[in-house]
Amino acid sequence: MAERRRILRSLSKSATTDETDGRDLRRASRGAAVVSIADAPVRLETRLRGTLRTVTLRPRGGVPALEADLYDGTASLTLVWLGRRRIAGIEPGRSLEIVGRIGVQDGDRIIYNPRYELR
């Protein structure tokens, strides 16, 4: 029973941390010329700001591709840099401002080769 309570406390802290991080990210983007990921239009050049949650090397069609999950407190999307194995500064926890066109692939929102600025 004590183990179950410890696990539930741990899970509730994680959810609270995610909510707090999301709220902080939304607050940081207010007033800037950026759009939230949840409201960003597909196929139009868009400026987004968020934090990288994961960064993974995942080849696509035999070509190296660096993938990252960008989260801004409203939603997340995948950033893909084709032909890259590593980019200095692109790592989990890093804040970015990116510009690119959102596409949809297998139901997931994705931007290929976005321009980015480390924050």
N, C-alpha and C positions, 0 to 999 in steps of 0.2 A: 504494500500500500504506500509506504514512504517513497519507494522507487517511482511509482506512478505519479505521485505529487511532484517529485523532482523533475520528471520529464515534462509534465504539464507546465510547470513554472518556466522551464527552459524554453518551451515552444512559445509561450505567451510573451516572454521577453524578446524573442526573435521577431515576432509579429509586431510588437511595439517598436522595436528598433527600425524595422522596414517602414512603418508608418511615419516615424519621426524623420528618417532619411528622406522619404518622399516629400514630406511637407517642407523640409529644408531646401530640397532641390527646386520645388515649385516656387518657393519664396525667392531664391537666388535668380530665377529666370524672369521674375516680374519686372516690367519696365524695360527690359532689353528687347532688341529687335528679333526675338526668337519665338517660335511657335512650340506649343507643347506637342509631344509625340502623339498623344491621343487625338489631337485636333489637326495634325499635319496632313495636308492634301497629298494624294498619290499623283505621281508624274509631273509635279511642279517643283521647281527648285525651291528648297526650303532650308531655313536656318534653324538648327536645333541645339540645345545645350543639355548635357546630362553627365552621368558618371558611368564609367565602364564597370560592369559587373563581372564579366568573364572575357578572357582573350584566349583564343585557340587557333592552332595551326591545323587547317583542314583542307587538304588538296581538293581541287575541283577540276575534273577532266584532265588529270595528270599535271596540272599547274598548281604550284603552291599558292595558298590563299590564307591570309590572316583574317580571322573572324573575331568580332567583338560584340558584346551585348551592351547597348547603350540604354540607360534607364534615367528618366527625368522626373519620377514621382507620379506620372499619370499613366505611363505605358513604357514598353521597351521595344526596341527594334534591333536588327542585326546589321552591323557594318562589315563590309568585306573589302579587303584590299587584295586584288588579284596580283599574282607574281611576287608577293612579299612573304618572307618567312618571319620577319621581325621588323618592327618599327620602334626606334628609340622613343621612350615616353608613353607608348601605348601599352598599358598594363592595368590590371584590375585595381579599382579604386581611384583611378585618375579621372579628373573632370575635363570634358572636351566641349568645344563649340564646333559644330560641323555644318557644312553646306553640301547639299546633294539632292538628288531626286529619289523619292521613295517609290519602290516597286513592290509588287506582291509576288512571292514565289511559294507555292505549296501552302497558301494561306498565311504566310508569315511576311511581315513588312521588312524590307531589306534595302540597303543603299550600297551600291558598288562604288569603290574608289572615291569616297567623300573627301572634300577638302576639309582640313581640321586645324584647330588651334588648341594647344594645350592650355588649360586654365590653372 
